[in-house]
Amino acid sequence: MNIGDLPEDVLVELLSLLPARELLRTCRLVCSQWRYVVDLNTLWKRKCQRDGFYRQSYDRSISDWKVFYMLCHMKKNLLKNPRAEENFQHWTLDANEGDKWKIEDLPGAHGSHMSDPRVHKYFVTSYGPCFKSQLITLDKEGYWNQLMDEIRPEITVKDWYAARFDCGCRYELTVRLLSKDYIVLEEFHPEPVVIEQWGDAQWREISHTFQNYPAGVRYIWFQHGGQDTQYWAGWYGVRVTNSSITIGPPSSL
């Protein structure tokens, strides 16, 4: 008996052990039988079970287990250097006024710690407007055009900001979904947050999930920043860190 003589369920079990890249780029090209098996929903459901992506409650909700697996498998923070561990690498400083952007260690003067033990540093603004941004090219991150246009997976944005206890500040966030020609297809731009002097200096999270957005999204542009409201020399403005943009299956599952 050779491998081609194996029953379909056994072949599904064996092939589900292989990485997705090998299945799609190599195994699928071996013969028509393997192409058929690699395209089976049951194989990708089995991979979801193996990799911990499966819940029994998903059975009635998911029609394409291959897409679901790929979205779970690829899910990562698309923003580079979100916690200031690499100085300002990967960030574009759109506005750098006052005494300019600076990086400090948590908790900082008149500040507080974060609950996330991975975060050790933050970016801090000054008395003039300070804004920085990143532009994410989706196909370079593995999110192909057909996936974005037909599946339109959820795009979740999160950011953390805080003030010093002794100084008020202003925080702003803008996230845009852009077409191949950089036309804004959808935008999240909440009202600026103004934190008064003598506040609690606690870190606060802001989040937004893009759903059912127009077809044609090819880039995501993220910008945040602000300044202090006392206009003091130095770095008394809003502090930001641990920003993230992730793409994944619907959170309602």
ABEGO torsion letter per residue (X at the ends): XBAAABBAAAAAAAAAABBAAAAAAAAAAABAAAAAAAABAAAAAAAAAAAGABBAAAAAABABAAAAAAAAAABBBABBGAAGAAEABGBBBABBBEAEBBBBBOAEBGBBBBABAABABBBBBBABBBBBBBBBBAAAAGBBAAAAAAAGBBBBBBBBBBBBAABBBBBBBBBBBBBAAGBBABBBBBBBBBBBBGBAGBBBBBBBBBBGBBBGBABBBBBBEEBBAAGBBEBABBBBBGBBBBBBBBAAX
